[in-house]
Amino acid sequence: MIAIRYESDGTHRRICTDGRGLHKEIEQPPWLGYSLARWEGDTLVVDTGGFNDKSWLGLMGHPHSDALRITERYRRRDFGHMHVEMTLVDARMYTKPTIKFTEELEPDSDILETFCNENEEDRTQRP
């Protein structure tokens, strides 16, 4: 199993690596979907499905439907650089499915906590 902890909001993601299949019917679909991984040579391939339709794609809040399927391909180019290719298939919402980017390692850094409380308008104001 691979566990990913997101720095921005403290959530985590679980990616199963034991060869099981995606759940067809999930009573309570997870916000981040149900992820399975396998190796294709030196590339880690992660297939994710079973999303609910309440979460967003990215920090800009792009919507998706519960039909969303994501395939991620991670390949380490060299120390400190990982190529990532994501294919998003959701015919109800999008027509261009693939994005590519490179993740860069920030050595000697810490995972910091993130709070967004300053100027929070939705909180109940206390006297």
C-alpha positions as CSV (number, residue, x, y, z in Angstrom):
1,M,0.0,0.0,0.0
2,I,1.1,3.5,-0.7
3,A,-0.1,6.4,1.5
4,I,0.0,10.0,0.4
5,R,-0.4,12.8,3.0
6,Y,-1.4,16.1,1.5
7,E,0.2,19.1,3.0
8,S,-2.4,21.6,2.0
9,D,-5.4,20.2,4.0
10,G,-4.1,17.3,6.0
11,T,-6.1,14.6,4.1
12,H,-4.6,11.4,3.0
13,R,-4.9,9.0,0.1
14,R,-4.5,5.2,0.1
15,I,-3.3,3.4,-3.0
16,C,-3.6,-0.4,-2.9
17,T,-0.8,-2.3,-4.6
18,D,-1.9,-5.9,-4.0
19,G,-3.5,-6.6,-7.3
20,R,-7.1,-6.3,-6.3
21,G,-9.7,-4.9,-8.7
22,L,-11.7,-1.7,-8.5
23,H,-14.9,-1.9,-6.5
24,K,-17.9,-1.8,-8.9
25,E,-20.5,-0.7,-6.3
26,I,-19.4,1.3,-3.3
27,E,-22.1,2.2,-0.8
28,Q,-20.4,5.4,0.3
29,P,-17.9,6.5,-2.5
30,P,-14.7,8.1,-1.2
31,W,-13.9,11.8,-1.9
32,L,-10.5,10.9,-3.4
33,G,-11.8,7.8,-5.1
34,Y,-10.5,4.2,-4.8
35,S,-6.9,3.8,-6.1
36,L,-5.0,0.8,-7.3
37,A,-1.4,0.7,-8.5
38,R,0.8,-1.5,-10.6
39,W,4.3,-1.2,-12.2
40,E,4.9,-1.0,-15.9
41,G,8.7,-1.2,-16.1
42,D,10.0,1.9,-14.2
43,T,6.6,3.6,-14.3
44,L,4.1,3.4,-11.4
45,V,0.6,3.4,-12.9
46,V,-2.3,4.3,-10.6
47,D,-5.9,3.8,-11.7
48,T,-8.6,5.6,-9.6
49,G,-12.4,5.3,-9.8
50,G,-15.4,5.2,-7.6
51,F,-15.4,8.9,-6.8
52,N,-18.4,10.7,-5.3
53,D,-19.3,13.9,-7.2
54,K,-18.8,16.2,-4.3
55,S,-15.0,16.8,-4.5
56,W,-13.1,19.2,-6.8
57,L,-10.2,18.7,-9.2
58,G,-7.3,20.9,-8.1
59,L,-7.3,23.9,-5.9
60,M,-9.3,26.0,-8.4
61,G,-12.4,23.9,-7.8
62,H,-13.0,22.2,-11.1
63,P,-16.0,20.0,-10.8
64,H,-16.4,16.3,-11.9
65,S,-19.1,13.7,-12.0
66,D,-19.2,10.3,-10.2
67,A,-18.1,8.7,-13.6
68,L,-14.6,10.2,-13.3
69,R,-11.7,7.8,-13.9
70,I,-8.1,8.9,-13.4
71,T,-5.0,7.2,-14.6
72,E,-1.7,8.6,-13.2
73,R,1.7,7.6,-14.5
74,Y,4.7,8.4,-12.3
75,R,8.3,8.0,-13.6
76,R,11.4,9.2,-11.8
77,R,13.6,11.0,-14.3
78,D,16.5,11.5,-11.9
79,F,17.1,12.4,-8.3
80,G,14.8,15.2,-7.5
81,H,12.5,15.1,-10.6
82,M,9.5,12.9,-11.3
83,H,7.5,13.1,-14.5
84,V,3.7,12.8,-13.9
85,E,1.1,12.2,-16.5
86,M,-2.6,12.3,-15.6
87,T,-5.4,11.1,-17.8
88,L,-8.9,12.2,-16.6
89,V,-11.9,10.6,-18.3
90,D,-15.2,12.1,-17.4
91,A,-17.3,12.5,-20.6
92,R,-20.0,14.3,-18.6
93,M,-17.6,17.2,-17.8
94,Y,-14.4,17.3,-19.9
95,T,-13.2,16.8,-23.4
96,K,-9.4,17.1,-23.0
97,P,-8.3,14.3,-20.8
98,T,-4.5,14.4,-20.4
99,I,-2.2,16.7,-18.4
100,K,1.6,16.4,-17.9
101,F,3.9,18.0,-15.4
102,T,7.1,17.5,-13.4
103,E,7.2,17.2,-9.6
104,E,10.4,18.5,-8.0
105,L,11.9,17.4,-4.7
106,E,12.5,20.0,-2.1
107,P,15.4,18.5,-0.1
108,D,15.9,19.4,3.6
109,S,12.4,20.8,3.9
110,D,9.5,20.0,6.2
111,I,5.8,19.2,5.7
112,L,4.2,22.2,7.2
113,E,0.7,22.6,8.6
114,T,-1.7,24.8,6.8
115,F,-4.6,26.8,8.3
116,C,-6.8,29.1,6.5
117,N,-8.6,30.9,9.3
118,E,-7.6,34.5,8.7
119,N,-10.5,36.5,7.3
120,E,-12.7,33.4,7.4
121,E,-16.2,34.7,6.5
122,D,-18.1,31.5,7.0
123,R,-17.2,31.0,10.7
124,T,-19.6,32.0,13.4
125,Q,-18.4,35.3,14.8
126,R,-17.8,35.2,18.6
127,P,-18.3,38.4,20.6
